[in-house]
Amino acid sequence: KISGNPIFPSIVESLFRWAGEYYRPLVRAPGAEELTLAEHQRIVDAIAKRDGDAASEAMRAHLTRANELYRTLSK
């Protein structure tokens, strides 16, 4: 909603709904929730500071870590 683009929230909500159904066992892995929240907080903090480079790096680190976890748990 912050972006002002009415399509973006719809896409994000749909993606989260799909991911919540498909990846629920992976997302609920022990310890994953606290780590994920901490990673999201780093992203939000960087955005609040208007530090695009830090936000980009925090997001990249989060997605890289999450992808590795999902690959490991889904085997």
TORPA-4810 file (N, C-alpha, C, O; in nm, 3 decimals):
<nodes>
NODE_1_0.083_-0.120_0.000_0.000_0.000_0.000_0.086_0.125_0.000_0.050_0.227_-0.058_K
NODE_2_0.203_0.116_0.067_0.293_0.231_0.076_0.338_0.277_-0.062_0.358_0.396_-0.085_I
NODE_3_0.355_0.182_-0.153_0.404_0.216_-0.287_0.307_0.304_-0.365_0.347_0.374_-0.458_S
NODE_4_0.178_0.300_-0.328_0.078_0.373_-0.403_0.031_0.299_-0.527_-0.057_0.346_-0.599_G
NODE_5_0.089_0.184_-0.551_0.051_0.102_-0.666_-0.055_0.003_-0.620_-0.025_-0.085_-0.539_N
NODE_6_-0.179_0.014_-0.669_-0.286_-0.073_-0.621_-0.269_-0.220_-0.659_-0.330_-0.307_-0.598_P
NODE_7_-0.186_-0.247_-0.758_-0.165_-0.386_-0.800_-0.068_-0.457_-0.706_-0.084_-0.576_-0.679_I
NODE_8_0.032_-0.387_-0.657_0.135_-0.448_-0.575_0.080_-0.518_-0.450_0.118_-0.633_-0.427_F
NODE_9_-0.006_-0.456_-0.369_-0.059_-0.526_-0.251_-0.134_-0.654_-0.288_-0.126_-0.754_-0.217_P
NODE_10_-0.206_-0.650_-0.399_-0.280_-0.769_-0.442_-0.185_-0.883_-0.477_-0.209_-0.998_-0.440_S
NODE_11_-0.079_-0.851_-0.546_0.020_-0.953_-0.582_0.087_-1.010_-0.458_0.102_-1.131_-0.445_I
NODE_12_0.127_-0.923_-0.367_0.195_-0.967_-0.245_0.102_-1.054_-0.160_0.144_-1.158_-0.110_V
NODE_13_-0.023_-1.013_-0.144_-0.118_-1.091_-0.065_-0.141_-1.228_-0.128_-0.150_-1.328_-0.057_E
NODE_14_-0.152_-1.233_-0.259_-0.169_-1.362_-0.328_-0.047_-1.451_-0.309_-0.060_-1.571_-0.285_S
NODE_15_0.069_-1.393_-0.321_0.192_-1.468_-0.303_0.202_-1.524_-0.162_0.236_-1.641_-0.144_L
NODE_16_0.172_-1.443_-0.063_0.176_-1.490_0.075_0.073_-1.599_0.102_0.100_-1.695_0.175_F
NODE_17_-0.044_-1.584_0.045_-0.147_-1.686_0.062_-0.100_-1.819_0.003_-0.114_-1.924_0.066_R
NODE_18_-0.044_-1.813_-0.118_0.008_-1.934_-0.183_0.124_-1.993_-0.103_0.127_-2.113_-0.077_W
NODE_19_0.218_-1.909_-0.064_0.334_-1.957_0.011_0.292_-2.016_0.145_0.349_-2.116_0.190_A
NODE_20_0.194_-1.955_0.209_0.145_-2.005_0.337_0.088_-2.144_0.327_0.103_-2.225_0.418_G
NODE_21_0.022_-2.174_0.215_-0.034_-2.307_0.195_0.074_-2.407_0.153_0.078_-2.519_0.204_E
NODE_22_0.159_-2.366_0.062_0.258_-2.457_0.005_0.378_-2.480_0.097_0.429_-2.592_0.107_Y
NODE_23_0.421_-2.374_0.163_0.544_-2.382_0.243_0.520_-2.386_0.393_0.615_-2.373_0.470_Y
NODE_24_0.396_-2.404_0.437_0.368_-2.400_0.581_0.463_-2.486_0.664_0.515_-2.436_0.764_R
NODE_25_0.487_-2.612_0.629_0.579_-2.693_0.711_0.720_-2.636_0.714_0.790_-2.650_0.814_P
NODE_26_0.761_-2.572_0.607_0.895_-2.515_0.602_0.903_-2.386_0.682_1.000_-2.362_0.753_L
NODE_27_0.800_-2.304_0.669_0.799_-2.175_0.739_0.790_-2.197_0.890_0.842_-2.117_0.968_V
NODE_28_0.725_-2.305_0.930_0.708_-2.333_1.072_0.822_-2.416_1.129_0.809_-2.471_1.239_R
NODE_29_0.932_-2.427_1.058_1.047_-2.503_1.107_1.094_-2.442_1.239_1.097_-2.320_1.253_A
NODE_30_1.132_-2.525_1.335_1.176_-2.474_1.466_1.289_-2.371_1.451_1.390_-2.397_1.385_P
NODE_31_1.269_-2.255_1.512_1.369_-2.149_1.510_1.360_-2.057_1.389_1.418_-1.949_1.389_G
NODE_32_1.287_-2.099_1.286_1.281_-2.019_1.163_1.205_-1.889_1.183_1.240_-1.787_1.123_A
NODE_33_1.101_-1.891_1.266_1.018_-1.772_1.282_1.097_-1.655_1.342_1.089_-1.543_1.292_E
NODE_34_1.172_-1.680_1.448_1.249_-1.572_1.511_1.353_-1.516_1.415_1.372_-1.395_1.407_E
NODE_35_1.420_-1.605_1.343_1.521_-1.561_1.248_1.457_-1.480_1.136_1.510_-1.375_1.097_L
NODE_36_1.346_-1.527_1.085_1.277_-1.456_0.978_1.231_-1.318_1.024_1.244_-1.221_0.950_T
NODE_37_1.177_-1.309_1.144_1.133_-1.179_1.197_1.251_-1.084_1.212_1.238_-0.965_1.182_L
NODE_38_1.364_-1.134_1.258_1.484_-1.050_1.274_1.532_-1.002_1.137_1.572_-0.886_1.123_A
NODE_39_1.529_-1.090_1.038_1.569_-1.050_0.903_1.475_-0.944_0.848_1.519_-0.846_0.788_E
NODE_40_1.346_-0.963_0.869_1.248_-0.864_0.821_1.269_-0.730_0.893_1.254_-0.624_0.832_H
NODE_41_1.302_-0.735_1.020_1.325_-0.610_1.094_1.444_-0.535_1.037_1.440_-0.412_1.028_Q
NODE_42_1.550_-0.605_0.997_1.664_-0.539_0.934_1.624_-0.472_0.802_1.671_-0.363_0.770_R
NODE_43_1.538_-0.539_0.728_1.490_-0.481_0.602_1.410_-0.354_0.630_1.433_-0.250_0.567_I
NODE_44_1.316_-0.363_0.723_1.232_-0.247_0.757_1.317_-0.132_0.811_1.295_-0.017_0.774_V
NODE_45_1.413_-0.162_0.897_1.500_-0.058_0.953_1.577_0.015_0.843_1.590_0.138_0.846_D
NODE_46_1.628_-0.060_0.746_1.704_0.001_0.637_1.612_0.090_0.552_1.651_0.198_0.510_A
NODE_47_1.490_0.042_0.528_1.395_0.124_0.452_1.361_0.251_0.528_1.355_0.359_0.470_I
NODE_48_1.339_0.238_0.658_1.305_0.355_0.741_1.419_0.459_0.738_1.394_0.579_0.747_A
NODE_49_1.542_0.410_0.726_1.659_0.501_0.719_1.683_0.551_0.577_1.776_0.628_0.552_K
NODE_50_1.599_0.507_0.485_1.612_0.543_0.344_1.747_0.499_0.288_1.807_0.567_0.204_R
NODE_51_1.793_0.384_0.335_1.920_0.328_0.290_1.890_0.213_0.195_1.880_0.097_0.235_D
NODE_52_1.877_0.247_0.068_1.842_0.149_-0.033_1.942_0.037_-0.045_1.905_-0.079_-0.065_G
NODE_53_2.070_0.070_-0.033_2.174_-0.034_-0.044_2.162_-0.134_0.071_2.172_-0.255_0.050_D
NODE_54_2.142_-0.084_0.192_2.129_-0.173_0.308_2.001_-0.255_0.299_2.001_-0.372_0.335_A
NODE_55_1.892_-0.193_0.253_1.766_-0.267_0.238_1.781_-0.377_0.134_1.735_-0.489_0.154_A
NODE_56_1.846_-0.345_0.025_1.869_-0.444_-0.080_1.955_-0.559_-0.030_1.924_-0.675_-0.056_S
NODE_57_2.060_-0.527_0.041_2.148_-0.631_0.095_2.075_-0.716_0.200_2.091_-0.838_0.202_E
NODE_58_1.996_-0.652_0.286_1.921_-0.727_0.388_1.821_-0.820_0.322_1.802_-0.933_0.367_A
NODE_59_1.755_-0.774_0.217_1.658_-0.857_0.146_1.728_-0.972_0.076_1.681_-1.086_0.080_M
NODE_60_1.841_-0.943_0.011_1.917_-1.048_-0.057_1.962_-1.154_0.042_1.950_-1.274_0.015_R
NODE_61_2.014_-1.112_0.157_2.059_-1.207_0.259_1.943_-1.291_0.310_1.958_-1.412_0.329_A
NODE_62_1.828_-1.229_0.332_1.710_-1.301_0.379_1.666_-1.406_0.278_1.643_-1.522_0.313_H
NODE_63_1.654_-1.366_0.152_1.607_-1.460_0.050_1.707_-1.573_0.027_1.668_-1.688_0.006_L
NODE_64_1.835_-1.541_0.032_1.937_-1.645_0.015_1.929_-1.745_0.129_1.933_-1.866_0.106_T
NODE_65_1.919_-1.696_0.251_1.911_-1.785_0.367_1.782_-1.867_0.364_1.784_-1.987_0.391_R
NODE_66_1.672_-1.803_0.330_1.543_-1.873_0.326_1.544_-1.980_0.217_1.495_-2.091_0.239_A
NODE_67_1.597_-1.947_0.101_1.602_-2.044_-0.008_1.685_-2.167_0.031_1.648_-2.280_0.000_N
NODE_68_1.796_-2.144_0.097_1.879_-2.256_0.142_1.804_-2.342_0.244_1.810_-2.465_0.237_E
NODE_69_1.734_-2.279_0.337_1.657_-2.353_0.436_1.548_-2.436_0.368_1.531_-2.554_0.399_L
NODE_70_1.474_-2.375_0.276_1.367_-2.446_0.207_1.420_-2.564_0.128_1.359_-2.671_0.126_Y
NODE_71_1.534_-2.544_0.061_1.593_-2.656_-0.014_1.632_-2.770_0.079_1.609_-2.886_0.047_R
NODE_72_1.690_-2.735_0.193_1.733_-2.838_0.289_1.613_-2.912_0.348_1.615_-3.035_0.356_T
NODE_73_1.510_-2.839_0.387_1.395_-2.901_0.453_1.303_-2.975_0.358_1.229_-3.064_0.399_L
NODE_74_1.307_-2.939_0.231_1.214_-3.003_0.137_1.271_-3.130_0.074_1.205_-3.193_-0.009_S
NODE_75_1.388_-3.167_0.113_1.448_-3.291_0.058_1.395_-3.413_0.127_1.434_-3.525_0.094_K
</nodes>
